[in-house]
């Protein structure tokens, strides 16, 4: 299985296709893959997408990550929101889609998750507080 790799800057994915393969257990009962299109997106730190590739800092350096939320259109009237990320290993100039197992659901589920996360105000600190 191959995943998207982008050399150089990580550009907008708006207008790009999205394909979800059918899980084996769904395929076994006749289910089929689905295809859609990314119609909008936001990035947590868009400046990382155009930063130059960098050298490895130390043995624990995992590289750079670009986190995003994407609105995907499936067919005529069906949409979902996907929370995903891309990774660029230190020392390489390739962004690789690294979120093969993404959070992807209808807007109600994503909204509930994000609201409940943001309500955990104690988490948003260098010394998190469990509430």
Phi and psi in degrees as a GROMACS rama.xvg file:
@    title "Ramachandran Plot"
@    xaxis  label "Phi"
@    yaxis  label "Psi"
@TYPE xy
-114.578  148.495  UNK-2
-121.226  159.292  UNK-3
-59.135  136.285  UNK-4
-129.04  136.621  UNK-5
-125.33  122.421  UNK-6
-82.1096  138.02  UNK-7
79.3647  -139.179  UNK-8
-68.1938  142.308  UNK-9
-87.3804  109.195  UNK-10
-94.7005  170.241  UNK-11
-55.2138  143.406  UNK-12
-99.5453  2.22485  UNK-13
-58.4282  132.831  UNK-14
89.9055  -7.21166  UNK-15
-84.3811  149.382  UNK-16
-75.2787  154.933  UNK-17
-129.399  131.038  UNK-18
-128.124  124.136  UNK-19
-107.831  119.418  UNK-20
-70.6014  155.75  UNK-21
-80.8431  128.12  UNK-22
-58.8244  149.912  UNK-23
-53.2268  -44.76  UNK-24
-67.4217  -28.1552  UNK-25
-79.2691  -41.914  UNK-26
-60.8195  -36.5676  UNK-27
-61.7699  -27.069  UNK-28
-102.43  15.4313  UNK-29
97.8977  4.95034  UNK-30
-68.0757  155.931  UNK-31
-124.514  159.154  UNK-32
-65.1287  163.834  UNK-33
-125.766  150.449  UNK-34
-130.247  143.213  UNK-35
-146.955  -169.349  UNK-36
-136.733  136.913  UNK-37
-73.658  120.902  UNK-38
-107.958  -14.761  UNK-39
-162.862  158.89  UNK-40
-159.643  158.004  UNK-41
-134.219  153.18  UNK-42
-119.767  143.952  UNK-43
-66.4578  -45.9442  UNK-44
-137.185  81.3445  UNK-45
-60.2912  -24.3146  UNK-46
-64.8761  -24.6051  UNK-47
-64.8188  -28.1775  UNK-48
-66.0096  -24.5813  UNK-49
-113.298  7.55695  UNK-50
-74.791  150.913  UNK-51
-69.3692  152.044  UNK-52
-59.6615  147.892  UNK-53
-127.267  161.652  UNK-54
-77.6867  158.996  UNK-55
-62.6167  128.086  UNK-56
-81.6066  -42.6018  UNK-57
-163.444  179.448  UNK-58
-67.6391  -17.002  UNK-59
-96.9531  8.66262  UNK-60
-78.2885  114.119  UNK-61
-89.2098  -8.25404  UNK-62
100.768  -158.671  UNK-63
-106.89  147.342  UNK-64
-127.146  138.919  UNK-65
-121.636  108.748  UNK-66
-93.6077  141.137  UNK-67
-144.766  162.663  UNK-68
-122.46  134.118  UNK-69
-128.964  138.901  UNK-70
-93.6813  121.989  UNK-71
-114.056  132.625  UNK-72
-99.7351  125.851  UNK-73
-115.185  106.454  UNK-74
71.287  -155.685  UNK-75
-73.5121  -51.3273  UNK-76
-127.416  23.395  UNK-77
-118.121  129.295  UNK-78
-132.011  156.252  UNK-79
-141.806  165.146  UNK-80
-115.63  130.738  UNK-81
-116.023  132.795  UNK-82
-102.739  118.805  UNK-83
-141.987  179.476  UNK-84
-154.83  158.491  UNK-85
-117.879  150.27  UNK-86
-128.115  141.408  UNK-87
-124.418  114.458  UNK-88
-66.5393  143.188  UNK-89
-58.6901  135.881  UNK-90
88.6145  -4.7739  UNK-91
-116.777  158.171  UNK-92
-116.798  40.0536  UNK-93
-126.602  129.398  UNK-94
-91.7282  132.944  UNK-95
-122.715  132.401  UNK-96
-63.3348  120.147  UNK-97
-119.17  12.3982  UNK-98
-113.685  54.9888  UNK-99
-61.0218  -29.4379  UNK-100
-110.175  83.9214  UNK-101
-93.352  165.636  UNK-102
-84.4776  120.122  UNK-103
-147.296  120.355  UNK-104
-160.533  -179.214  UNK-105
-70.0327  165.036  UNK-106
-60.7976  -33.5631  UNK-107
-63.2717  -43.6637  UNK-108
-67.1018  -44.2897  UNK-109
-64.9689  -43.0233  UNK-110
-59.9792  -44.7099  UNK-111
-61.4681  -44.2215  UNK-112
-61.804  -46.9585  UNK-113
-68.1549  -40.7854  UNK-114
-62.1876  -43.8857  UNK-115
-67.4055  -34.8747  UNK-116
-66.7684  -49.2162  UNK-117
-64.6793  -26.0568  UNK-118
-70.0654  -18.5767  UNK-119
-81.108  63.0133  UNK-120
-57.2344  -29.0742  UNK-121
-66.9697  -18.5074  UNK-122
-72.8101  -25.1557  UNK-123
-89.941  68.4994  UNK-124
-160.162  156.77  UNK-125
-68.9379  -19.345  UNK-126
-124.543  82.2886  UNK-127
-58.1484  146.413  UNK-128
-113.038  125.917  UNK-129
-82.1772  125.807  UNK-130
